Amino acid sequence: MTASETLLRTEIIAVAQALDAAGMVPNKSGNVSCRSAGGFVITPAGTPYRDLRPSDLVEVPVQGAPPASGPRPSSEWRMHAAIYASRSDARAVVHTHSPRATSLACAGRGIPPFHYMLALAGGDIRCMPYATFGTPELADSAVRGLERRRATLLANHGVITCGSTLREAHAVAVEVENLATEYLALLAAGLDPMLLDDAELQRVIDKFADYGRLER
């Protein structure tokens, strides 16, 4: 393994462990990947994030099957592969079961543009129909949900985000959970959120690009 490959895997592990520490991937759920020379590198199946080592991660081709020997990739490798195949701009993918966003997903409810930070996801966050985990059907649903977006909810499942960097995909996943917390608070209080229109969301998206940063 080259130094650059080790660094990539170390960065993936750091993101996975940060998600774990934040309670966004309970019970080894969720997965993290990043493009690589041979396709993409993804977290393995069944290994606690705190115990991950660079050699535990698995390189999978974007087109084709995982290696027949060695560690098994996450069961959601098909979803990651489909996103990379359909999105040339996606360099990293993060999948979480973060509690509040997943609660909305289990109600089949997306997140409307009630806050300007929805621009970080590219607009309102859709909730896509349910499909069994690890299947091509779920992969297809995720790709459709991410069309012109960097985040989508998967019904009765969780959240998936993508980004031009691992840092960006991670930041979007964290913000989706924050937005879900705020949206659920509005719903619990019986309040109707004031929604931003498409023109204002686009203005915010443009400002983010100009600032070149993801801070609130």
Buried (B, 14 or more C-beta within 10 A) or exposed (E): EEEEBEEBBEBBBBBBBBBBEEEBBEEBBBBBBBBBEEBBBBBBBEBEBEEBEBEBBBBBBBEEEBEEEEBBBBBBBBBBBBBBBBBEEBBBBBBBBBBBBBEBBBBEBBBBBBBBBBBBBBBBBBBBEBBEBBBEEBBBBBBBBBEEBBBBBBBBBBBBBBBEEBEBBBBBBBBBBBBBBBBBEBBEEEEEBEEBEEEEBEBBBEEBEEEEEBEE
